């Protein structure tokens, strides 16, 4: 036919869909299926429109605003006005690359956040989660074992350097049996330990960042309220952890409740003060001391003695959870090894038949509202960069305090004279504008209208989000 090749109907349709110039042929609407058939096919005939199978429980389901029901990606979701978000920033007693020491981060829809324990290495996960260090103000320490507060010096030092100039770090923790074993004494010792660091960093703005407010409470005051602000209360009670001065915490806000027990032997005080709480988190130690001896190199007698004087056997954790009846039971402060997980679940299930999830490995995220709870694995980058400081622009201005010292105040001139002349190492034709001296002689005050837009956007995001949520809660009469 004069070299013209005929196209099949399917080829014509392909051209049309690909924009090949052939008009699309849109099929006529089909007759809808019956409501019964749609229900039967798409929802399995479930009357309330929700599949229920296996170990799923009522109220354990993803909230509609989550970007992914499988994973949490830092910086992609705001905490909703009536939501609590819990992130496990450290989950193990033994520090190792895959698990930092214990730390639990709680964020509330009113813009407040709280750290419960700050174990060694955990700050790396806060950084990976895109949290600016100057956003972290309140730290609650369960007890003074180093794996529960070892990262505190780093947080204090670099929080101040990274914009924490205007609000002191607040440390909440128990007293000891005698004063030298209390939280206040630990903080005084930390001040001595970091004296050189603080003086060296005094060439940067510090403001009130070097100040620490210590809220040391009586460890024996079971049920005492130690924090009451912005609709948030935190109370505590004793834990038996071989030495006086270990405590558990319960946080209540917006009819939601979170408990972290810290370390300790199983006891009925948890039941008294945590009963019916939404999220109950405790530690666990599996009955595998002989196996762990071969894997970890810890003599069985030492592991057995440590558990029976300091910790909660996993069977006991499930037993206590069954008495408390939380909406979700979680365990952390554990070695998250695959050979241990099945044994852990079996021991938990001996007594607890309700919703359970490991609070490990690092990066587990829990979203909590009054109707729904959902647990996901956070995707934390291996090499994150720090988030820009987040400032409070209450007065529509940024204030950068004048550093307390110049280098010449704290360093011999002869040492500075040994520094290389920059002209020796910068390439010919290139030399940046160097800044060897602090550029101003008083506090730097920058009105918002004079701040570069790029800085305003990055530093003001947290403040704008907090104010938006608080305005919503005020309208609802809850703040």
C-alpha positions in Angstrom: 0.0 0.0 0.0 2.5 2.6 -1.3 4.9 1.7 1.5 2.5 2.7 4.3 2.5 0.3 7.2 -0.8 -0.2 9.0 -0.7 0.1 12.8 -2.6 -2.3 15.0 -5.3 -1.0 17.4 -2.9 -1.6 20.4 -0.1 0.3 18.6 -2.5 3.2 18.0 -3.5 3.2 21.6 0.2 3.2 22.7 0.9 6.2 20.4 -2.0 8.0 21.8 -0.9 7.5 25.4 2.6 8.5 24.5 1.5 11.8 22.9 2.0 10.5 19.4 -0.7 12.6 17.9 -3.5 10.0 17.8 -6.6 10.9 19.7 -7.2 8.8 22.8 -10.3 6.6 22.9 -11.6 6.9 26.5 -13.7 3.9 27.4 -17.3 4.5 28.6 -17.8 4.2 32.4 -18.5 0.7 33.5 -21.5 -0.3 35.7 -20.3 0.1 39.4 -20.0 -3.0 41.5 -22.4 -3.4 44.4 -21.5 -2.0 47.8 -21.4 -5.6 49.1 -18.9 -6.7 46.4 -16.7 -3.6 47.0 -16.7 -4.3 50.7 -16.0 -8.0 50.2 -13.1 -7.5 47.8 -11.3 -4.5 49.1 -11.9 -4.9 52.8 -12.4 -8.6 53.2 -15.9 -7.9 54.4 -14.7 -6.4 57.7 -17.6 -4.4 59.0 -15.6 -1.5 60.4 -13.4 -1.2 57.4 -10.2 -2.4 59.0 -8.3 -5.7 58.6 -7.5 -7.4 61.9 -5.2 -10.4 61.9 -2.2 -11.9 63.7 -0.8 -9.7 66.5 -2.5 -6.5 65.5 -4.4 -4.7 68.2 -7.0 -2.0 68.3 -5.4 1.5 68.2 -2.1 0.2 66.9 -2.1 1.8 63.5 -0.3 4.6 61.6 -1.6 8.1 61.9 -2.7 9.7 58.6 -0.1 12.5 58.6 2.9 10.1 58.6 5.0 10.4 55.5 5.7 6.7 55.6 4.1 4.0 57.7 7.3 2.0 57.5 10.0 4.5 58.3 10.6 7.9 59.8 12.9 10.2 58.0 14.4 13.1 60.0 13.0 16.5 59.2 10.1 15.3 57.2 7.3 15.4 59.8 6.2 18.0 62.4 4.9 16.8 65.7 1.1 17.4 65.6 -0.5 19.7 68.2 -2.0 16.8 70.2 0.7 14.3 69.5 3.6 12.8 71.5 6.6 11.5 69.6 9.2 9.2 71.3 12.6 8.5 69.7 15.1 6.0 71.1 18.5 7.8 70.6 20.5 5.2 72.5 19.4 1.7 73.5 22.2 -0.4 75.0 24.1 -0.7 78.2 27.3 -1.8 76.3 28.4 0.9 73.9 29.1 -0.3 70.3 28.9 1.2 66.8 25.4 -0.1 66.2 24.0 1.0 69.6 24.7 4.0 71.7 24.2 4.1 75.4 20.6 4.7 76.6 18.7 7.9 75.8 15.0 8.5 75.2 13.8 11.7 73.5 10.2 12.9 74.0 8.7 15.6 71.9 5.3 17.1 72.6 2.8 18.9 70.4 3.1 22.1 72.5 6.7 22.5 71.2 8.4 21.2 74.4 10.9 18.4 74.4 12.6 16.3 77.1 15.6 14.0 77.3 15.5 11.0 79.6 19.0 9.8 80.2 21.9 10.9 77.9 24.2 7.9 77.6 27.5 8.0 75.9 27.4 8.4 72.1 23.7 9.2 72.0 24.3 12.8 70.9 25.4 11.4 67.5 21.8 10.2 67.0 20.3 13.5 68.1 22.5 15.1 65.4 21.4 12.5 62.8 17.8 13.2 63.7 18.2 16.8 62.7 17.8 18.2 66.2 19.9 21.4 66.9 21.8 21.1 70.1 20.4 24.4 71.4 16.9 23.0 71.2 17.8 20.6 74.0 17.2 22.1 77.5 15.7 19.6 79.9 17.6 16.4 80.8 16.2 13.9 83.3 18.7 11.4 84.6 17.5 8.2 86.1 20.7 7.4 87.9 24.4 8.1 87.8 25.8 5.1 86.0 28.0 6.5 83.2 26.0 4.7 80.5 23.0 6.9 81.5 24.7 10.3 81.6 28.1 10.0 79.8 27.2 12.3 76.9 26.2 15.1 79.2 29.5 17.0 79.1 29.5 17.0 75.3 25.9 18.2 75.1 26.7 21.0 77.6 29.9 22.2 75.9 28.7 22.0 72.3 25.1 23.1 72.9 26.6 26.4 74.2 28.9 26.7 71.2 26.1 25.9 68.8 23.8 28.8 69.8 22.8 27.8 73.3 23.6 31.3 74.6 20.3 32.4 76.1 19.0 29.5 78.2 20.8 27.4 80.8 20.9 23.6 80.5 18.5 22.2 83.1 19.5 18.9 84.7 16.9 16.9 86.7 18.1 14.0 88.8 17.9 12.2 92.1 19.8 12.9 95.3 22.1 10.3 96.7 22.1 8.5 100.0 24.6 11.2 101.0 25.2 14.5 99.2 28.4 13.5 97.4 26.4 10.8 95.5 23.7 13.1 94.3 23.1 14.8 90.9 24.3 18.2 92.1 27.7 16.8 93.1 28.0 15.1 89.7 27.4 18.4 88.0 30.0 20.1 90.2 32.5 17.4 89.2 31.6 17.9 85.6 32.3 21.6 85.9 35.7 20.8 87.2 36.4 18.3 84.5 35.4 20.7 81.7 37.2 23.8 83.2 39.8 23.9 80.5 37.3 23.4 77.7 35.0 26.1 79.0 37.8 28.6 79.4 39.2 27.8 75.9 35.7 28.2 74.4 35.2 31.5 76.2 36.5 33.1 73.0 33.1 32.3 71.5 29.7 33.7 72.6 28.6 31.9 75.8 25.9 34.1 77.4 24.2 32.0 80.0 25.1 28.8 78.2 27.7 27.8 80.7 25.2 28.1 83.5 23.5 24.9 84.7 20.3 24.7 86.7 20.3 21.6 88.8 17.0 20.2 90.0 18.1 17.6 92.5 15.1 15.9 94.2 14.8 13.5 97.1 15.1 10.0 95.6 12.9 8.6 98.3 10.0 11.0 97.7 8.0 8.4 95.7 5.4 10.0 93.5 6.8 13.5 93.9 6.2 15.9 91.1 9.5 17.4 90.0 8.4 19.3 86.8 5.1 21.2 86.3 5.1 23.6 83.3 3.1 24.3 80.1 0.7 21.6 81.0 3.4 19.0 81.5 4.1 17.2 84.7 6.9 14.8 85.5 6.9 12.6 88.7 9.3 10.0 90.0 9.7 7.0 92.2 12.5 4.8 93.5 14.1 1.9 91.7 16.1 -0.8 93.4 19.5 -0.7 91.5 22.0 -2.0 94.1 22.5 1.5 95.5 20.2 4.3 96.7 19.6 7.1 94.2 18.0 5.4 91.2 14.7 6.6 89.9 11.9 6.1 87.4 10.0 8.9 85.6 6.4 9.4 84.4 5.5 12.3 82.1 1.9 13.4 81.6 0.6 15.9 79.0 -2.6 16.3 77.1 -4.1 13.1 78.6 -1.1 11.2 77.3 1.4 9.4 79.6 5.0 8.1 79.1 7.0 6.1 81.6 10.7 5.3 81.5 11.8 3.2 84.5 15.6 3.4 84.0 17.4 0.4 85.4 16.4 -1.6 88.4 14.9 -4.8 89.8 11.2 -5.5 89.2 9.0 -4.0 91.8 5.4 -3.0 92.5 6.1 0.7 92.7 6.0 0.7 88.9 2.5 -0.6 89.1 1.4 2.0 91.6 2.7 5.0 89.6 2.6 3.7 86.0 -0.7 1.8 85.9 -2.7 2.4 82.8 -0.1 4.6 81.2 -0.1 4.9 77.4 3.6 3.9 76.8 5.4 1.9 79.5 9.2 1.4 78.8 11.4 -0.6 81.0 14.7 -2.5 80.6 15.1 -6.2 80.0 17.7 -8.9 80.5 17.1 -12.3 78.9 17.7 -15.7 80.6 20.6 -16.5 78.3 23.7 -15.9 80.6 25.4 -19.1 79.4 24.9 -18.2 75.7 25.9 -14.6 76.3 29.1 -15.8 78.1 30.2 -17.5 74.9 29.2 -14.6 72.6 30.2 -11.6 74.7 33.0 -13.1 76.9 31.3 -12.3 80.2 31.6 -15.1 82.8 28.1 -16.6 83.5 28.4 -16.0 87.2 29.1 -12.3 86.7 26.2 -11.9 84.3 23.9 -13.7 86.7 25.0 -11.7 89.6 24.6 -8.4 87.7 21.0 -9.2 86.7 20.0 -10.4 90.1 21.3 -7.3 91.9 20.7 -4.6 89.3 18.3 -5.4 86.5 14.9 -6.7 85.3 14.7 -10.2 83.9 12.6 -10.3 80.8 10.0 -12.6 82.4 9.6 -10.0 85.1 9.3 -7.2 82.6 6.3 -9.0 81.0 4.8 -9.7 84.4 4.9 -6.1 85.5 3.5 -4.9 82.2 0.6 -7.2 82.6 -0.2 -5.5 85.9 0.2 -2.0 84.5 -1.8 -2.7 81.3 -0.3 0.1 79.1 -1.6 0.8 75.6 1.9 -0.2 74.4 4.7 -2.0 76.3 8.3 -1.5 75.2 11.8 -2.7 76.4 15.1 -1.1 75.8 18.6 -1.0 77.5 19.3 -4.3 75.8 21.7 -5.9 73.3 19.8 -5.9 70.1 21.2 -9.2 68.7 19.1 -11.3 66.4 19.9 -14.5 68.3 18.3 -12.9 71.4 15.1 -11.5 69.9 13.0 -14.7 69.7 13.9 -15.6 73.2 13.0 -12.1 74.4 9.6 -12.2 72.8 8.9 -15.7 74.3 9.8 -14.5 77.8 7.7 -11.3 77.4 4.7 -13.3 76.1 4.8 -15.6 79.1 2.8 -12.9 81.0 2.1 -10.0 78.6 -0.3 -10.6 75.7 -0.9 -7.1 74.6 0.9 -4.7 72.2 4.7 -5.0 72.5 7.6 -3.6 70.6 11.4 -3.4 71.2 12.7 0.1 72.0 15.8 -0.9 70.1 17.9 -0.6 68.0 18.7 3.1 68.0 16.3 5.3 66.0 13.0 3.5 66.8 10.3 6.2 66.7 6.9 6.0 68.4 4.0 8.3 67.4 1.3 8.6 70.1 -2.1 10.1 70.0 -5.2 9.4 72.1 -6.6 7.0 69.5 -3.5 5.6 67.7 0.0 4.4 68.4 2.5 3.5 65.7 6.1 2.4 65.8 8.6 2.8 63.0 12.3 2.5 62.3 14.0 5.8 61.9 16.4 6.2 59.0 19.4 8.0 60.5 22.2 9.0 58.2 25.6 7.7 58.9 27.4 11.0 58.3 24.9 13.8 59.1 25.8 17.4 59.4 24.5 19.4 62.4 21.3 21.4 62.2 21.6 25.2 62.4 20.8 26.6 65.8 17.1 27.3 66.4 16.6 30.7 68.1 13.7 32.2 70.0 12.8 35.5 68.2 10.4 36.7 70.9 11.7 40.3 70.5 12.0 40.0 66.7 15.8 40.1 66.9 18.8 37.9 67.2 21.2 38.7 70.1 24.7 37.2 69.9 26.5 37.8 73.3 30.0 39.2 73.3 32.6 36.4 74.1 33.9 36.7 77.6 37.5 36.5 76.4 39.8 37.2 73.5 42.6 34.8 72.7 45.2 37.2 74.2 43.4 36.9 77.5 44.1 33.2 77.9 47.1 32.4 75.6 50.7 33.5 75.6 51.6 35.8 72.7 54.7 33.7 72.1 52.6 30.7 71.2 50.5 32.7 68.7 53.6 34.1 67.2 54.6 30.5 66.1 51.5 30.3 63.8 52.3 30.1 60.1 51.8 33.2 58.1 48.7 32.4 56.0 50.5 33.8 52.9 52.7 30.7 53.0 49.9 28.2 52.5 47.1 29.9 50.6 47.5 29.5 46.8 48.7 32.5 44.8 45.7 34.7 43.9 43.5 33.3 46.6 43.2 34.3 50.2 40.0 34.4 52.2 39.0 37.3 54.4 40.4 36.0 57.7 38.7 36.6 61.0 41.3 36.3 63.7 39.5 38.7 66.1 35.9 38.8 67.1 34.3 41.3 64.7 32.4 43.5 67.2 33.1 45.0 70.7 29.7 44.5 72.3 26.7 42.2 72.0 25.6 41.8 68.4 21.9 42.7 68.0 20.3 41.9 64.6 16.7 43.0 64.0 14.7 40.4 62.0 14.2 42.8 59.2 18.0 43.2 58.8 18.8 39.5 58.9 19.7 37.7 55.7 16.7 35.6 54.5 18.7 32.3 54.4 19.7 32.6 58.1 16.2 33.7 59.1 14.6 30.6 57.4 17.0 28.1 58.9 17.1 29.5 62.5 13.5 30.6 62.9 11.7 27.4 61.8 11.6 25.8 65.3 10.3 29.0 66.9 7.5 29.5 64.3 6.4 25.9 64.6 6.3 26.1 68.4 4.2 29.3 68.3 1.8 27.8 65.7 1.2 24.8 67.9 0.7 26.8 71.1 -1.7 29.1 69.3 -3.8 26.1 68.3 -3.8 24.7 71.9 -4.8 28.1 73.3 -7.8 28.2 71.0 -8.7 24.7 72.2 -8.4 25.9 75.8 -5.6 23.4 76.6 -2.7 25.8 77.1 
